[in-house]
């Protein structure tokens, strides 16, 4: 089962709602006051870093195809992208695990 990153952000907002004892979902400002904005910002920056790494490796691969690049640079860029993707997947799995754990907590 694969859940999007937005599910983790929603889980964090739901946890904030439970902490506040509110009957409705907290507003974006309320979540940001609890640190939710920082969490969402951190996730966004991490995903953007992976995207940027992928673009760099694509550019180096295209340079190699056009005869302008070096094989070592291409392999290094691809390895860095692979590491970033593996890290992002590991973080996603941990966030989903935390979400599931929160959902199992008695109210």
C-alpha positions as CSV (number, residue, x, y, z in Angstrom):
1,X,0.0,0.0,0.0
2,X,1.5,3.4,-1.1
3,X,0.2,6.6,0.5
4,X,1.1,10.1,-0.7
5,X,3.2,12.5,1.3
6,X,0.0,14.6,1.8
7,X,-1.3,11.7,3.9
8,X,1.5,12.2,6.4
9,X,0.7,15.9,6.6
10,X,-2.9,15.1,7.2
11,X,-1.9,12.7,9.9
12,X,0.1,15.4,11.6
13,X,-2.8,17.8,11.4
14,X,-5.1,15.2,12.9
15,X,-2.7,14.5,15.7
16,X,-2.6,18.3,16.4
17,X,-6.4,18.3,16.5
18,X,-6.4,15.6,19.1
19,X,-3.8,17.4,21.2
20,X,-5.9,20.6,21.1
21,X,-9.1,18.7,21.9
22,X,-10.8,20.5,19.1
23,X,-13.9,19.0,17.5
24,X,-13.0,20.3,14.0
25,X,-9.8,20.1,12.0
26,X,-7.4,22.8,13.0
27,X,-6.7,25.6,10.6
28,X,-3.4,25.9,8.7
29,X,-2.3,28.7,11.1
30,X,-3.1,26.5,14.1
31,X,-1.0,23.7,12.7
32,X,1.8,26.1,11.9
33,X,1.7,27.3,15.5
34,X,2.3,23.7,16.7
35,X,5.2,23.3,14.3
36,X,3.1,21.6,11.5
37,X,4.2,24.3,9.0
38,X,7.8,23.4,9.7
39,X,7.1,19.7,9.2
40,X,5.3,20.3,5.9
41,X,8.1,22.7,4.8
42,X,10.7,20.1,5.7
43,X,8.9,17.4,3.7
44,X,8.5,19.8,0.7
45,X,12.2,20.7,0.8
46,X,13.2,17.0,1.0
47,X,11.0,16.1,-2.0
48,X,12.3,19.1,-4.0
49,X,15.9,18.0,-3.2
50,X,15.2,14.6,-4.7
51,X,13.6,16.2,-7.8
52,X,16.6,18.4,-8.2
53,X,19.0,15.5,-7.9
54,X,17.0,13.6,-10.5
55,X,17.2,16.6,-12.9
56,X,21.0,16.8,-12.4
57,X,21.5,13.1,-13.2
58,X,19.2,13.5,-16.2
59,X,21.2,16.4,-17.5
60,X,24.5,14.6,-17.0
61,X,23.1,11.5,-18.7
62,X,22.1,13.7,-21.7
63,X,25.5,15.3,-21.8
64,X,27.0,11.8,-21.9
65,X,24.7,10.8,-24.8
66,X,25.7,14.0,-26.7
67,X,29.4,13.2,-26.1
68,X,30.0,16.1,-23.8
69,X,29.9,14.3,-20.4
70,X,32.1,12.0,-18.4
71,X,31.0,8.5,-17.4
72,X,32.2,9.0,-13.8
73,X,30.0,12.1,-13.4
74,X,27.0,10.3,-14.8
75,X,27.5,7.3,-12.4
76,X,28.1,9.6,-9.5
77,X,24.9,11.7,-10.2
78,X,22.8,8.5,-10.6
79,X,24.2,7.1,-7.4
80,X,23.4,10.3,-5.5
81,X,19.8,10.3,-6.9
82,X,19.4,6.7,-5.9
83,X,20.5,7.4,-2.4
84,X,18.2,10.4,-2.2
85,X,15.2,8.3,-3.4
86,X,16.0,5.5,-0.9
87,X,16.2,8.0,1.9
88,X,12.9,9.6,0.8
89,X,11.2,6.1,0.7
90,X,12.6,5.3,4.2
91,X,11.3,8.5,5.6
92,X,7.9,8.0,3.9
93,X,7.7,4.5,5.4
94,X,8.5,5.8,8.9
95,X,5.9,8.6,8.6
96,X,3.2,6.1,7.5
97,X,4.2,3.8,10.4
98,X,3.9,6.7,12.8
99,X,0.5,7.6,11.3
100,X,-0.7,4.0,11.7
101,X,0.5,4.0,15.3
102,X,-1.4,7.2,16.0
103,X,-4.5,5.8,14.5
104,X,-4.3,2.7,16.8
105,X,-4.1,4.9,19.9
106,X,-7.1,4.8,22.2
107,X,-8.9,8.1,22.5
